[in-house]
Amino acid sequence: MEIRGYGGCMAQFVDWDLAAATAGALSKSGPAVSYDDAMQVVSELRALTDEAAGHVTAYTGLAPQVEVPPVRVVDRKDWAAVNISGLKQVIIPLVSRLSGDKPPGGLADAIGSRVTGVQAGTILAYLSGRVLGQYEVFSGNPGQLLLNAPNIVEVERKLGADSRDFRLWVCLHEVTHRVQFTAVPWMRGYFLGEVQAFVDASQSGEHILERLRRGVATMSEALRDPESRASVIDIVQTPAQKAVLDRLTALMTLLEGHAEFVMDGVGPEVIPSVESIRSKFNRRRESGNPLEKAIRRLLGIEVKMRQYAEGRKFVHGVVERVGMEGFNKVFDSPLTLPRLDELGDPDAWVARVHGPQPAIGG
């Protein structure tokens, strides 16, 4: 994806250094772990990532087509820093387009950029304490796999799960995401192209920049006000962006559902306690006090949780009808990706891509 020049406009919108400093200051340190135990966790996560890679390829039939960088095991501050770097790759061209030739502003813009920096850092600090892993595609080709060690240890303790089983289970999910982007040559370019299309569909003008700034403010406010009913997507999105957002939503639902399907499909063979882990983990996902639920909704986490379930149901339905090899045609080209309406109707996708099929059990 081309990242266009942006002159001085970013100074007017967000102070990224302050965002990073805020995220670092507000990120919680994580569970108490001795230095030796921490090193053991890091070592085991690296080894389990390699083990998971073999299981994922054997189960899915998908193998990386490019050299895969080693997994990066991070703490919460490092996770926030990596994501700030990635966000800059998305926000810079967006703000550049929206601000046009507007010259750098004065004191008001400088203050605004610092306020937005604090708000963005607050959001990332919150998320850094919840994300277990991530395949980050913005920071370079082909992307990098991140595992957030403090969160993995914290969740496994709260669930009372066998540590090795839980860590391998998480690695299966995240390695599946890595395979999706490294085994499918067009996937990363397609995803970044859709992000660019979202940017290109933005309206020009200062009022849109203000909407974007207000979106960041709304997410930050969600950390303090559980009664807020604002939708971040509605604030930032323009009407012309809806079609792009629908395609991105369909893609992310597919990728999340595929990872869920694989981690549970591989699981029973290599993770004895997988059923117990899944049951406890699902209860954890569904639980939460009103404030926590409000924050998850406003930050888009509730949408992601629905994507797990909806996407997994779609993948299961397709595999049940045409097998794993037949499902893998979803990765043939962007044209074979499921449309948003097909995610709830696997038969429709199968009919479009494979042609009419006999009824199951018929």
Secondary structure, DSSP 8 states (H G I E B T S, - for coil): ------TTHHHHH--HHHHHHHHHHHS---S---HHHHHHHHHHHHHHHHHHHHHHHHHH----SS-----EEE-HHHHHHHHHHHHHHHHHHHHHHHHTT-----HHHHHHHHHHHHHHHHHHHHHHTT--EEEE-SSSSS-EEEEEHHHHHHHHHHHT--HHHHHHHHHHHHHHHHHHHHSSTTHHHHHHHHHHHHHHTS--SHHHHHHHHHHHHHHHHHTT-TT----HHHHH--GGGHHHHHHHHHHHHHHHHHHHHHHHHHHHHH-TTHHHHHHHHHHHHH---HHHHHHHHHTTHHHHHHHHHHHHHHHHHHHHHHHHHHHGGGGS-GGGS--GGGGG-HHHHHHHHH-----TT-
